[in-house]
């Protein structure tokens, strides 16, 4: 079978006309041109990030995006479990370390973007690490810190339920330490309420402002808002101006001092009033600070236009890039084979079933609070409307629910109950906020953490914001998205791999080629067909990789627990779990022809991401081939290909797809840094000829053309490019990756894409 392009090892793919940055680079312009995400942890502190700055500057990024930097639970590998908003995390090097990193970055022309966590704080062990929470547990609702936390004191009978015990407490579970002023349960300590020290232990326990409980009681009895279903993360009421001021003072100081020039807002849907919060934040940081929000948008959904932000963190772009490189016919065939092989329900039914399970199980406490607020007549409407809602969170001014969703909700609950709840949302701001917060938690847990693991025809489609029931995107839809992004949110972030993706872009590139050859899936062996299917796709995606067997086993164990079909995080089946690792296929490699198609996907995704509108982010290490599975696999310390980049800069030819990806990434990042005028405007470029549908190309009218190969395996089977050509905008165009090959008028694709499945052209005299 002929290939539409062939890899060449003799020609040099140097980064033509794009030079590395030097330490004398000027200060970056306001707002990033690109970002590079670093996952800080005790093993990779500020000093390690500082040591990487010269390499990252030479790569071409304009800003380093740091995972949360405020004080967190000791040993935390992610930093989202904040314990103290007033201090920079000591385990990372403290504030001196952060300021030293910022100074070094600034000296190399780089800025910093900080990831901040306004929605929640940790319920840590020991509890006293969270000083404000400790005070509330000791002083109750009259504590000056009581307004910080989203606690329903009435629902708890005047006590905060603390589901922190590993087992149900017995009569001798607690010990009183009067000298220390604490109540003890094993290694756990709890504060004593003033005036209770003289009470006997049973009376003392009843007199506290909290009730220590077995962790399983959280499902039905929790009376504080949490992050999704994670009880050791307690909701913070940043809608209160005083709470906002107290929890943001250090971050705002860092922005004012020039340490940070941008902010990523984690889980904005969890806030009571996202727009109000963002307006207060914008006033505090000024117009010059780049702000993006982690907002998960459905394909038909748009970011609220009134939000004073640059855009989202970029999952909407990830979904489009993946989708346009997925074969719709092959994806449908995979779904047919998967359903036949596993007996699984279709996507829509799976998603609804998972929503019902999660809402009435893991989120039973949140549902009960809403039902109490709505009253018994509307209780059924609350549940069914939450299950039927098609996006993460409803916002004012959004389109009405479609008739189908309303009918689904009304069938079991009654039209009157559904209408009553919708009316309550409109006239009661407090109920509306809690309904919206619960909706966001429900979508995240039921889709991301259950349905995406339970419905798996094509695993590359099961990423945040994706639609596994309709994974493919047409070129016209991709172009429409890019044009709208350039018009409405040109400063929005775009991503391919993140600390939260279940599979890195490189793994998804390999899995998605199965949509072009569904027959490769075959009938994986094993008594559990669902797990056998997931194991085969996961193994093909990871391929040969360091510590492959261990990493694959961990990912599969997480997959079966999240799917909750035979085992779960809270009700584990050891006998079943002991069989999981055995499902990993012995041969993890794609057939050679599909390996070539995976190469096309890998380089195509990279080109589209870095050339399309928006501010692209490269996840740590993903500038080269980066195969990672779900966390914690994707949060391992970064490895930077310094030597490889230096060799490519010296004129060496790339050795394989990993180095091709690095060369392409550096070329585009450096262009964005040095010639930002190239990346303005957006116009689709349709190809002409028998294989036109396999070319996805667009122009940035500032002077850049990007062309990627779509569905290359199908293209090869149809005879390759033949006489298909790409008409070019007026001017003379230089192919950056081909030692200056020039085109004018049009470019024959058999020539333009002969060495690699992507092309990057710059017009002579183009934007600077």
N, C-alpha and C positions, 0 to 999 in steps of 0.2 A: 504494500500500500504506500503510495507516495505521500510524503510529508509536505505541508505547506511552507515549511521553513526548516532549515538544518542548523544545528549548532556548529559554530566555527571556533577553532582553538588557535588559529594562526593570526587572525586579524585582531588588532588591539582595540579594545573597547574603552579607551581612556576617556576621562571626563573632559572632553574637548571644550576649550574656551571657558572652563569653569574652574577657578583656582581656589585652593583652601583659604580659610580665614587665617589671619595672623593676630598676634597679641595687640597689634596697633589698630585693630578694627574700631570703627567709630561706635559710639553709643547707639543701641538699637532705636529705631523709630517707634513711636507709641503704638502699642498693639502688636501682637506676634505676627510674624510671617509664617512661622511653623513652630511647633512645640515638640519636646522630647520628654516622655514620661519616665520618671525615675521612682522606683518603689523603695523608699527608705525603710530601714529596719536596723536593729542593733548591729547586725552583721554588715550593713551597708549604710553607715552614718553620713553626716554632712561632709566629713573629711574625704570619704571615698567618692562622693559626688564631686567634690572640688577637684580631686585628682583626675576625674574624667573630663573636666571642662575643656582642656585643649583639644582632645579628640572630638568632642561634641561640637565645638566651634568649627573645627575643620570639616566636619560632616555637613555643616551648612545650616543647622537649626538656629532660630533666633531667640528661643526661650526654653528654659528647663522647667518642666512641670513636675512639682514635687508632691508626693503623697502627703497626707496630713502631718504637720510638724508640731502641733501642740502636744502637751503632756498626755500620755495615754497609759493604758494598762501595761505594767512591766512585761517586757518580752514580746509585745504585740508586733506582728509581722505586717500589719497594714495601717495602724494608727487611727482607724475610725472609731475606736473605743476611747474617746477623749475623757480624761479625768479632771483636767485643769486648763481652763481657757486663758489663764493669765501667764502661763509659762511655756516657753519652747521646750520641747522634749529633751530631757537630760541625756537619755540613752543614745540620742543622735548627735550629741555634742552641744546641746543647749543653745541659747541665743547667740553666744559668741561664735559657735560653729556655723550657725545659719548666716550670720552677718559676714563671716569670712568667706563662705561659699558665694554669697551675693557679690562681694567685692571682686573675687576672682572671676566670676561669670561676667560682671560688668567690664572688667579689664579685657575680656575677649569678645566684647560686643554682644553679650547675652543677657537677657533679663530672666526673672523668675516668675512663675505662676504657682500660687499656692492652692491646694485642695482643702476646702474648709467644710466643717460638719455642723451646720446650724440646727439640725433636726433632733439630735439626741446626744446623751452622754452615757458613759459606762456605769453599770451597777457592778463595781469591781470587787475583787477579793484581794486584799482586805477592803472592806467598805469605806474605811476612813480615807482612802486615796481620793475619793470624790468628796471633797470638803463640804460643798453646798448640800449634797444629798445626806451626808452624815448629820449635818445640822438639822435638816428637816426631820430625819428619823428620831432625833433627840428632842426636838422642840415642837414638832407637829405643825398644824396649819397656821399657827401664829408665828412661825419662824420667818425671818425676813427673806429666806430663800424658798419658802413654800411656793411663791409665785413662779419660780423657775420651772417647776416640773408639772407635767400634765397629769395630775392625780385627781381621781374622783373619790374624795374622802367619804362622801355619803354612801357610795356603793360598797366601800370597804368597812362600813360600820365605824368610821373614824380611825381606821388603821390602814396602812399601806401593806398589801400582801407582798411579801418578799419570797418568791419561789426559788430559793437558793440552796435548799437542803437536798442531799443526794438520796435520802430516803425519808419516809414519814417519821416525824419526831415522836419519840416515846416519852413517858413520864420522867425519865432520868436523862433526857437528851441534852438539857441545858445546865450550865453552871454559872453561878453568880460570882463575879469578881468585883467586890465592893471597893477594894483599894484602887483597882484600875478604872472603875466606873463603867464597866462593860458587862454584857451578857455573852457567854461563850457557848458555842456548839462546835465541838472539835476544834479545828483551827479557825473557825469563823468567829468574828467579834461583832457585837451590835451595841449601839450606845444606850445608856440608861436615861430614861426620862427623869427630869428633875423632880425630886420629891417622892421618888418610888423606892429609894434604896432601903428603907426600913421594912418593906413588904416581904412576905414570904414568897417563894418562887412562883407558885401558881398564880397568886394575885398580881405579882409583879409582871408576869408575862401578859396578862390581860390588860394591864394598865399602860403598856407601851403604845407608841404611835405607829407601830408596825407589827406584823405577824409573820415570823419566819415559817416557811412552809415547804413541803415537798415540791420539787420542780414540776411535777405533773399537775399540780393545782393551778398552774398558770393558764391552762387551756380554758377553764371555766370561771376562775375566780379573780383573775388579774384586774386591778383597778387603776393602773396607770398605762398611759399610751406608750407603746414600745416601737422599736424599729422592726417592721414586718412582724415576725413571730419570735423575735429574739428578746427574751425577757431580761437579759443582762445589758440591754441598751434602753434607757428610759427617755421618753419624749421630753423635749425642752420647749418652753413657750416663748419662742423668740418674737412672737407677735406683740409681746409686752415690751414697750420701749425701754424700760429699765433692764429687763433681761437681755434684750438686744445689746444695749450699751455695755453691760458687764461681760457678756460672752464674746463680744467682738473687739474689745478695747485693744488687745495685743495685736490682732490681725490688722486693725486700722492703723495702729502705730507703725507696723512693718510696711504698710502701703505708703503712709505719709513720709516715712524715712527713705523711700526708694528701694527698700529691700525687695519688695514684690511689685510687679507691674500688672498682675492679672490674678483673677480668682476663679476657681471652679467650685460651683455650689453643689454639694452632694445632696441627692435625693430631695429636690425641691418640692416634689409632690407630697412629701410628708408634712409640710408646714400647714398651719391653719389658714394662713393668708399669704400665699406665695407672691402675688403681685405687690401687696403692701410691704412685705419683707424686702423685695428687690428694690422698691422705690426708696425705702429707708437706707438700704445698703448703697445705692447709687448716690444718694445725697452725701453719705459719709465718705465715699472713696473718690468722688468726683468723676468727671466725664472721661478722664484720661486712663482710667483703669479698665482693662479688658475683663469682662465678666461673662462667663458661660454657665449654663445650668444643665445638670444631669436630668434631662426630661425625656422620657420614653414616649415617642410619638408613633401611633399606628400609621399605616401607609396613607390613609386618607386624612390624617389629622395634621393640623398646623400649629406652630407655637403661637400662643396668644400675642397678637400684634402690639399690645400696649406694654409688654414687659420691657424694662429698660436694660436690656442685655444685648450682647453681640450675637447670641444664638444658643444652640445646644452644645453638648459635649461631643455629639457626632454619631450616635447610634443610627440615626435616620440615614446618614450617608453610608454606613457600613451595610445596611440592608439593601440599598440600591446598587452598590458595587457588586455585592455577592449575587444579587438577583439577576442583574443583566448578563452575568456570565454563567447562568444556569439554564439548561435546555428545558423548556416547558413540557415538551412531549415526553422526554425521558423522565422528568420528575413525576409526571402523571403515571407513567408506566411503573416507576419504582413504588409509588403509592399503591397501585393495584397489586403488585407482587407482595408488598409488605402486608397489606390487609389480608391477602389470601394466605400468606405464610404464617402470620401471627394470630389472625382472627381479631385484630384490633378494630375498634370503631374508627370512623372518619374523624378528621381533625376537629370539626365544630362540636361534635358530640363529646369527644375527649376533653376539649377545653371546658365545656359546660359541666361535665361530670367532675372534673378536678376543681372547678370553682365551687361547686356545691360541697364537695368533701372538705376543702380548706376552710370555707366560711363557717360551716357547722362543726368543724373539728378544731383546727389550730386557732382559728379566729372566733371561736364561740363567745369569748368574753367581749370582744369588740361588737359582735352582732347583738349580743344581749343588751349592751348599753344603748345601741341605736334603737332596738325594739322597745326598750323602756321609755326612751325619749319620744318615740312616735306614738306609743299607746297600743293597746291590744288590737284595736280595729285595723291598724295599719301595719302590724308586725310582719305579716306574711308578705306585704308589698315591699318592705325594706329588704328582706332576704332575696326575693325574686328579682328586684330591680338591680341590686348589686351584682347578682349572677349574670344578668342580661347585658349590663353596660359594656359597650364594645371597646372602650379605651381605658387607660389607667385611671384617669381622674376627670370628672366633669368640671368644666370651667364656665363662668358666665359668658353668654354670647355665642356659645358653640352651637352647631346645628342640633336640632332635636334628634332624639333617638329614632332610628328608622322603624317603620311599622312592624317589621319582622321581630325586632328586639322587644318592642312593646308587647306584641302578641305573646311572645315566649314568656315574658314576665307575668302577663295578665292571666295566662291559662291556669296556673296553679294558685295564684294569689287573688285573682279577681280584678277586673278593670278598675273598680272603685278604690281598692287598696293601693294600686299602683299610681293612680291619679292623685290620691291623697298624699302619698309620699313625695311625688314630684312637686306638688303644691307646697308641702312643708319645706322642701329644699329651697324654694323660691322666697318664702317669707320668714324663715328662721335661720339667720346667719350661723348661729352656733351649731345647729343640727346640720346645716349644709357643709360646714367645715369638717365635722366629724364623719359625715357620710363620705365626703371626698377623700379624707385621709384613709378611711377603711377601704374604700374602693381601690386606692393605689396599692395598699398592702395586699389586698386580695389578688389583684392582677399579677403583682410581682410573684407572690408565692404560688398561685395556682397555675400561672403560665410558665414563668421562668424556671421555677423550682419543682414543678410536677409535670404539667402537660408536655413540656418540651422534652422530658425524659421518657414519657409514656408513649408519645406518638413520634416515631423515628424513621419514616421512609428515607429521608435525606437529612442527616445530622447537621450538615452545613447550614441548613435553613433554620435551625433552632437556636438562634441568638436573639438577644434582647432587641425588641422592636420588629422582629421578623414574623412572617406568617407561614408556618409550615404547611398550611393547607393550600397556599398559593405562593410557592417560593420564587418563581421566575418573574422577571421584569423585562418588558420589551425595551428595545433601544429608544423608542419614542418616549416611553415613560421615564427612562433615565435622563434623557435630554431635557424633558419638561422639569424634572426635579432640579437639575443643575441650573437651568435658566432661572427658575424661581429662587434658588439659593443665591445666585449672583445678584438678582434684583432686590430681594427682600432681606437677606441675612448674609451679606458677603463676609462678615467677620465670624461666622459660626464655625465651631470646631467640626472636624471630620476625623474619623478613626477607622482602623481596620482591626487592630488588636488592642485590648485593654487589660487591666488587672481583673476585669469581671467577665471577659469573654470566656465561654465554655471551651472554645477551641480557637487557637490563634489563626490568623489569616492563612498561614502556610498550611496548617492542617485542613482548614476548610477548602483551600484550593485543591487539595488532593481528593477530598471527599466529594466535592461538587462535580468532578469529572464523571462520577458514576451516573449523573443525569444524562451523559452522552453515551453511556454503555451500560444500561441497567442489567444486562445479562451477566455482568461480572459479579454481581452480588450472589447469584446462585441460590443455594439453600443451605445456609450455615448450619453446622451440626450442633446439637445440644438439646436436652430435654425442655429447656425454656426457649422457645423460638424468638421471643422478644429480646432477651439478653443476647442470644446468638447473633441476631441481626445487628444490634448495637455494638457488640464486641468486634464484629468483622469490620464495620465501617470505621470504628475508632482506631482499630489496628492499622487499617489502610491509610487513615489520615496521619497517624503518627509515624508509620514506617519504621525503618531502622533508626534508632535514636539512643543516646546514652541512657542507661538504666531503664530500658524500654519495658521490660517485664514488670518491674515494680511500679513504674508510673502508670502503666496500662491497668494493672490490677487495682490501684487506688482510684483511678478514674471510673472504672466499671463498678466498684463497690459504691462509690458516691452515686452513680447513675441509678443503681437498683434501689438504693435507699430513698432517693428523691422521687423515683417513679412510684414507690409505695404500693407495688403490686404484690410482692411476696415478703418484703421486709421494709423497714423504715428506720429513720433516725431514732424514733421514740419506742418502737416495738420491733426490735431486731430479731431475726431468725438465724441463729448461728449456723445451723445445719445448712440452710440455703446459702448463706454468705460464704461458707467454706468452699462452695462449688464455683464461685464467681470467677476466680483467677483462671480456672481451667477452661473458660470459654475463649480466652485470647488465642487467636489463630497463630499457628507456628510460622506461616509465611505472611509477613506483613506488607509485602511490596506490591505495588501496582504493576500490571503488565507493561512492558516497555512502551507500547503505543499510548497508554494512558499516562505514563510518567511524562511523556512529552506534552500531553495535554495539560497535565498539572503544572508543568513549567510555563505554559502559555497563560494559565490562570494566575499563577503566582506573579508573573511579570505584568500581566494585564491589570490585576488588582492594584499593584504598586503604582503603575503609571496613572490609572484613572484617579486614584486617591490623591496623588501628589500634584496632579495637573488640573483637577477640577476646581470649581469655586470653593471657597471656605479656607479655613486655617487648618492644615493637616497636622495630625499628631502621630509621631512614631513612638511606639511602645519600646521600652528598653530592650535592646538586642534585636529588634525586629527590622533593622535596616539591612540585615542579612537574613538568610533563611532561619526562621524561628518557629520550631514546632513545639507547641505547648498545649496541654490539656487544661481542664478546669482547675480552679484554685484548690490547693495551694501550688499546684504544678506551675501555674503561670506567674507566680510571684517569687520565683527563685531569683537569687542575685544575678544581676546582668553580667554578660560577657561581651566586651566591646571588641570588635574586629579591627583594632588599631593597625596592626601590621599589614593586614590585607588591604585596608584603605590606602596605606602608604605605598604599597606595591602597585596598586591600580593607578594612583596618582603619578607614579614614576613611569607609567606607560605599559605595564604588564597587561596581558589579556586575562579576562575573568576565567576562572576555572570552575565551571558548572553554574547551576542556577543560583546558588547562594551568593556567589560573587557577582553574577549578573545583576541580582537584586540590589546589592550594595552599590554597584556602579550607577545604576539607574536612580536609586534613592539619593545618593550624593549629588548627582547632576541636577536633579529637580530641586532639592533643598537649596543648593547654592544659587540656582537661578532665582528662586524666590527671595533669597537674601540679597543678591547683588543686582537683580534686574526685576524688581517687583512690578514694574509697568507691563511686563509680559503677561501677567496674570490678571487681566482686566477684561470684563465682558465674557460672553459665552455664545457660541454659535455651533449647532450640529454641522458635521461635514459628511453627507451621505456619499458612499462609494458608488461606482457604476460598474456593472458587469455581472457575470453569472454567479459570483460568490459575494455579492455586495453585502448580504445580510450578516456575513461573518466579520465584517470590519466595523468596529465602533470607533468613530473618530469625531473630534470636535476641535474648534479653533478658539483660542482666547484672542480676540481682535487686537489686543496689545502687541501680538507678534509671535504667538506660539501655536503649534498644531500637535495634538497627541492622537495616536492611532493604536488601537489594540485589537488583537485577534479574538473573536468570539467563537466558542464551540469548535475549537481547532480539530478535535477528533472527528467530528462530523464533516468538517471542511476537508480533511485529508481523505476521508472515504468518498467524497464527491469529486475528487480530482484536483484539489488545491485551488490556488487563486486564478490560474489560467490568465485571461486578459482583463481581469478586474483591475480598475484603477481608482485612485483617490484624487478627485479634483481639488486643487489647492486655491486658497484666496490669492489675490494679486500679489506679486512680488517674487523675489528669489528666496528659496527656503533651503536652509542647511540642516542636514540630519546630524544631530549632535553625537550620536553614538556610533557613527559610521565614518569617522575621520573626515568629516567635511563634505560628504556626498551632497550634491546640490540638485534641487528640483525646481521646476517652474511650470506653471499651468496645471500639470497633474503628475502623480507619481504612480507608476505601475506597482501594484502591491506585491507581485511575485519578486520584484527587485527590492522594494522598500523594506519588506518583511522577510527577506531571505535569510538573514543571519540570526534574527530573533523575532519573536511574535509581537513586538511593540516597536513603535518609532516615535521619536521626539524631534520635531523640527522647529527652528527659529528663523524668523524672517530677517533678512539683512536690514539693518537700520531699525529693528523692532524696539519695543519699549525698554526703557532703562530702569 
